[in-house]
C-alpha cells in the first residue's frame, strides 16, 4: 500500500494526523493476519504539500514500487491532480483526505471516497445557527478547491435555512 503525505508544508499538521491513523490501521490489520492473507507493507513518501511533487511520487509508486493500492494525499487540490495518474494506470486509489465534489464528478472509475463531500461539511453548523436564531451569516474561506466547495455548500444551506446572508471569498 503506498501513498504520499505532506510532511513539511502547509498541510503537514493535518496530513500527519492521517498518517498516524493509517499506521494504526496497518498495525491492527497486520496483527489480525493481514489483508487478504498478506501482511500490509506501507510505503509513504513525502510530497512536501506540493502538487507536482505528489504527481511524480504517485507515478513512482505505481511504475517503480509496484504497489497494489494507493492512498490519496491530504487535500482536495493535490488529490484532484494525482487522481489523473491513478486513472491512467487503473490503480485503486482510496481518498481519505479529499472531499471536494469536482473530484467525484469527472467519471473517474478508480478513486474511492470515504468522507462526506465538502459541500456537506458545514450543514450541521448552519442548522445550529438557525436553531439559535442567527439571521445573517458571512461565509469566509481561502480561495482553493476544498474551501470553495465547502463555502458553496454552506451558502446553499444558508440560503435554505437562514434568510439574508453574505458570502465573501478571501
N, C-alpha and C positions, 0 to 999 in steps of 0.2 A: 504494500500500500504506500503510495507516495503522494507528496504534495509540497507546496511551498507556503511559507509563513513569514510574515513581516516581523523580523527580529529587531532591527532598528527601524526607524522611520515613523511616519505619522500613525500607523496602525499597530505598532509594536505592543502596546499595553493590551489592547483588546484581542489581538491575534494570540498573544501569549496565554491568555485565559483559555482560548480554544485549544491551543496546543496541550495545555495541562489536561483538559478534558479528553482529548484524543489519546494521550498517553495512558490515562486511567482506563479508557475503553480497551486499548490494546492489552494492558496488563490483565484486566478482568477476563477478556475473551481467551487470551493465551492460558490463563490459569484453569479455564474450563476445557482446555484441549485444543483451542484454536478455532479457526473459521473454516468450515468445510473440511475438517480433519487436518488442517495445516496451521502451524504457528504463524502469527502475523509478524512480518518484518516491516517496521515503519521507517520510511525514508522521507524526512522533512528537510527541505532546503530553504535557504534564506532569500526571499525576493526583495528585501530591503524596502518594502512598501512601494515598489516601482513596477509599473505595468510591463515595460519592455523586458525587464529582468525576469519577471514571472513568466512571460511568454516563452523565453529561451529555456527556463528551467523546466517547464512542463513538456516542451519538445524533448529535452534531455531525458526526463523521467520516462517518457514513452519509448523513445528510439534507442537510448543507450542503457538505461537502468532496467528497462523491460518490466515495469511494474504492472500489476494486474488490475489495479483500481486506483483512481485518482481522488484525492481530497482537495476541494477547491481552496483557494487562498481566502484570506479575510478581505472583505469589501466587495460591494457590488461592482464597482468600476473595474477592479482588477479581474474579478471573476468573469465579467462580461467579455473582456478581451481574451482571456485564457480559454473560454468556452469554445472559441473558434478552433483552437488547437485540438482539444479532445474530440470535437465533432469530426474534424478531418481524419483522425485516426480511429474513429468509432470506439473510443475508450470511455468506459463508465466513469462518471465524474459526480461525486457527491458534494453538493454545495451547502455547507452548514453555516456559512458566514456571509451569505449574499441573499438579499431579499427583493431587489428592485424588479418589478414586473417586466420591464423590457427584456431581461434575460430569458424569461419564460415564454415570451410572445413571439419568438422567432422560429418556432417549429423545430427546435433542436431535439434530437432523439436520445442523446447520451448523457444529459445532465439531469440530476435529480435533486429536487429541493426538499429540505427537511424543516424549514422555518416558514412562518407566515410571510406573505408578501408585504413589502414596505408600506403600501397604502393602508394596511390594517393596523400598523403599529400604534397609532395614536387614537384608535377607535375608543378604547376604554377611557382615555383622558378626556375626550370630547363628551362622552356620556357622563362622566363625573362632573365636568364643568357645567353641563346642563342641569344636573341634579342639584348643584349648589347655587344655581341661579345666575350663572355667568351670562351676560347679554351680548358681549362683544369679545372677539378673540383676535389676536395677531399671531400669525404663523411665520416664524422666522427660522431660517436654516441656511447652511452652507450651500453654495451652488455647485453641487456634484451629484452624481447619479442617485445614490440612496436618499440623501436628504431631500432632493427634489421630489422623488416618488413618495416619500413619507409625508412631505408637505402637501402634495396633491391629494393624498388620501385624507389627511386631516382637514384640508379645505372642503372636500366633498362631504365629509361627516359633519363639519361645522355648518355648511350650507343647509344640511338637512335638520340639524338639531339646534343650532344657535343662529338666531337672526341677527344680521349686522356684524360681519367680521371683516377683517382686513388681512391680506396676505402680503408679506414683504420679503421677497428673496434677498439674501445678503450676498 
